[in-house]
């Protein structure tokens, strides 16, 4: 999700939840993402994952009906990430509500805790987003800027 503020582009990024990421900030934020389920269209996966990780429906946040692909990147470790962009706004009075998963913590302890997949989400200027986002996903910021320059 992106928005235009005073002529500047801002992007919505999320921070991964759980104890591994608690004190990690720069380079750990990213776009909402997840796994493709059998038979799902890729754009539908992006929409579903955004909704699961934020608790908000894309259709309710969109301020324009335009949605476009930002292509694919491969993160360190081999994870493929395909992204779509839409213009939207996060309501001031709404808190992020992420889905959760079970995690063995401490590791190899046999004890499990429920942790949110995402523990924060917010808009960042492009400059600030470049320091926050997973390095491989930075290409999505460049592609967003290019695409916005083409449609303006």
C-alpha positions as CSV (number, residue, x, y, z in Angstrom):
1,X,0.0,0.0,0.0
2,X,1.2,3.5,-0.8
3,X,-0.1,7.0,-0.4
4,X,0.7,10.4,-1.7
5,X,1.3,13.1,1.0
6,X,2.1,16.6,-0.1
7,X,3.4,15.3,-3.4
8,X,5.6,12.7,-1.7
9,X,5.2,8.9,-1.9
10,X,4.9,7.0,1.4
11,X,4.8,3.2,1.6
12,X,3.2,0.9,4.2
13,X,5.6,-1.6,5.7
14,X,5.1,-4.3,8.4
15,X,7.5,-5.6,11.0
16,X,7.7,-9.3,11.7
17,X,6.5,-10.4,15.1
18,X,8.0,-12.8,17.6
19,X,11.1,-12.9,19.8
20,X,13.6,-13.2,17.0
21,X,12.7,-9.8,15.7
22,X,11.8,-8.0,18.9
23,X,15.0,-5.8,18.9
24,X,15.6,-5.7,15.2
25,X,14.5,-2.8,13.2
26,X,16.6,-1.5,10.3
27,X,16.4,-3.9,7.4
28,X,13.7,-6.1,8.9
29,X,10.5,-4.4,7.8
30,X,8.8,-5.5,4.6
31,X,5.6,-5.8,2.6
32,X,2.9,-8.1,3.8
33,X,3.5,-11.5,2.2
34,X,2.9,-15.2,2.5
35,X,2.5,-18.5,0.8
36,X,0.5,-19.3,-2.3
37,X,-2.3,-21.8,-1.7
38,X,-3.2,-24.3,-4.4
39,X,-5.4,-22.8,-7.1
40,X,-5.0,-19.2,-5.9
41,X,-4.4,-16.3,-8.3
42,X,-1.3,-14.4,-7.4
43,X,-3.0,-11.0,-6.9
44,X,-5.6,-12.7,-4.6
45,X,-2.7,-14.1,-2.5
46,X,-1.3,-10.6,-2.1
47,X,-4.7,-9.3,-1.0
48,X,-5.3,-12.2,1.4
49,X,-1.9,-11.9,3.0
50,X,-2.3,-8.2,3.5
51,X,-5.6,-8.8,5.2
52,X,-4.3,-11.7,7.4
53,X,-1.2,-9.7,8.5
54,X,-3.0,-6.4,9.2
55,X,-6.6,-7.2,9.9
56,X,-7.8,-4.8,7.3
57,X,-9.5,-5.5,4.0
58,X,-7.7,-4.0,1.0
59,X,-11.0,-2.9,-0.6
60,X,-11.8,-0.8,2.4
61,X,-8.4,0.9,2.5
62,X,-8.1,1.6,-1.3
63,X,-8.4,5.2,-2.3
64,X,-8.1,4.3,-6.0
65,X,-9.2,1.1,-7.9
66,X,-5.8,0.9,-9.6
67,X,-3.7,-2.1,-8.5
68,X,-0.5,-3.0,-10.4
69,X,2.3,-5.6,-10.3
70,X,5.7,-4.7,-9.0
71,X,7.2,-7.9,-10.2
72,X,9.3,-10.4,-8.4
73,X,12.5,-10.5,-6.3
74,X,14.4,-13.3,-4.6
75,X,15.4,-12.7,-1.0
76,X,18.6,-14.1,0.5
77,X,17.8,-17.7,1.3
78,X,15.9,-18.1,-2.0
79,X,12.4,-16.9,-1.0
80,X,10.6,-15.6,-4.0
81,X,8.4,-12.6,-3.4
82,X,5.9,-11.2,-5.9
83,X,4.3,-7.8,-5.1
84,X,1.3,-5.7,-6.1
85,X,0.7,-2.1,-5.2
86,X,-2.4,-0.1,-4.4
87,X,-3.1,3.4,-3.3
88,X,-4.7,3.5,0.2
89,X,-5.0,5.0,3.6
90,X,-4.8,3.5,7.0
91,X,-7.7,4.7,9.3
92,X,-6.4,6.7,12.3
93,X,-8.5,4.9,14.8
94,X,-7.7,1.3,13.7
95,X,-5.0,-0.9,15.3
96,X,-3.2,-3.6,13.3
97,X,-4.4,-7.1,14.1
98,X,-2.2,-9.8,12.7
99,X,-2.8,-13.5,12.5
100,X,-0.7,-15.6,14.9
101,X,1.3,-18.8,14.8
102,X,2.8,-21.2,17.4
103,X,6.5,-21.0,18.0
104,X,8.7,-23.1,20.2
105,X,10.2,-20.7,22.7
106,X,12.8,-20.8,24.0
107,X,14.2,-23.0,21.1
108,X,14.3,-26.7,21.9
109,X,12.4,-26.2,25.2
110,X,9.3,-28.0,24.2
111,X,7.2,-24.9,25.2
112,X,5.1,-23.1,22.6
113,X,3.9,-19.5,22.6
114,X,1.5,-17.8,20.2
115,X,3.1,-14.9,18.4
116,X,1.8,-12.4,15.8
117,X,3.1,-12.8,12.3
118,X,3.4,-9.0,12.2
119,X,3.7,-6.8,15.3
120,X,3.6,-3.3,13.7
121,X,2.7,-1.6,10.5
122,X,3.2,2.0,9.4
123,X,3.7,4.4,6.5
124,X,7.3,5.5,5.8
125,X,8.7,8.1,3.4
126,X,10.6,6.4,0.6
127,X,13.9,7.6,2.1
128,X,13.1,6.1,5.5
129,X,11.6,3.0,3.9
130,X,14.9,2.3,2.2
131,X,16.6,1.9,5.6
132,X,13.7,-0.1,7.1
133,X,12.9,-2.6,4.4
134,X,14.5,-6.0,3.8
135,X,17.3,-5.2,1.4
136,X,16.0,-7.5,-1.4
137,X,12.6,-5.8,-1.2
138,X,14.1,-2.4,-1.8
139,X,13.7,-3.0,-5.6
140,X,9.9,-2.8,-5.1
141,X,10.3,0.8,-3.9
142,X,12.2,1.7,-7.2
143,X,9.6,-0.1,-9.3
144,X,6.8,1.7,-7.5
145,X,8.4,5.1,-8.2
146,X,8.9,4.1,-11.9
147,X,5.3,3.0,-12.3
148,X,3.9,6.1,-10.6
149,X,5.9,8.3,-12.9
150,X,4.4,6.4,-15.9
151,X,0.8,6.8,-14.8
152,X,1.0,10.5,-13.6
